[in-house]
Amino acid sequence: RRVLARSPLPVMEPSEPYELNGLYPKCIFPCANVVVDDEIFIYYGAVDMYCCLATLKLKDALEFIMKHRI
């Protein structure tokens, strides 16, 4: 396999109070990614206490990452 593009920024980073304070402060970790139609669902844990969900449009993610081809 070959890396085609790489973001110069983190895909996700903690910013909400429930992501910043807890057992492991400022710690989030993705657990699963699911694509449904044109939407990406990113299930992730926050501070080892919460299960969370972030969403974004697949089109937006692809447009962003293609600006950073290797």
JOZI-V996903 format. One record per pair of residues at least 24 apart in sequence whose ideal C-beta (glycine too) atoms are under 10 Angstrom apart, sorted by the first residue. I is the first residue (numbers start at 1). J is the second residue. D is the distance in whole Angstrom. If there is no record, write none. Layout:
BEGIN
[[I | J | D] [I | J | D]]
END
This chain:
BEGIN
[[2 | 70 | 9] [3 | 69 | 10] [3 | 70 | 6] [4 | 65 | 8] [4 | 66 | 9] [4 | 68 | 10] [4 | 69 | 6] [4 | 70 | 7] [5 | 62 | 9] [5 | 64 | 9] [5 | 65 | 5] [5 | 66 | 6] [5 | 67 | 8] [5 | 68 | 5] [5 | 69 | 5] [5 | 70 | 6] [6 | 65 | 8] [6 | 68 | 6] [6 | 69 | 9] [6 | 70 | 6] [7 | 61 | 10] [7 | 64 | 7] [7 | 65 | 6] [7 | 67 | 9] [7 | 68 | 6] [8 | 67 | 10] [8 | 68 | 6] [9 | 64 | 9] [9 | 68 | 9] [11 | 42 | 8] [11 | 54 | 10] [11 | 56 | 10] [11 | 61 | 9] [11 | 64 | 10] [11 | 65 | 9] [12 | 42 | 7] [12 | 44 | 7] [12 | 52 | 10] [12 | 54 | 7] [12 | 56 | 10] [14 | 44 | 10] [14 | 46 | 7] [14 | 47 | 8] [16 | 46 | 8] [16 | 50 | 10] [16 | 52 | 9] [17 | 46 | 10] [17 | 47 | 10] [18 | 46 | 6] [18 | 47 | 7] [18 | 49 | 8] [18 | 50 | 6] [18 | 52 | 8] [19 | 44 | 9] [19 | 45 | 10] [19 | 46 | 4] [19 | 47 | 6] [19 | 49 | 10] [19 | 50 | 8] [19 | 52 | 8] [20 | 46 | 9] [20 | 47 | 8] [21 | 46 | 10] [21 | 47 | 7] [21 | 49 | 9] [22 | 46 | 7] [22 | 47 | 3] [22 | 48 | 7] [22 | 49 | 5] [22 | 50 | 8] [23 | 47 | 6] [23 | 48 | 4] [23 | 49 | 6] [24 | 48 | 5] [24 | 49 | 8] [28 | 52 | 8] [28 | 54 | 9] [30 | 54 | 9] [35 | 61 | 10]]
END
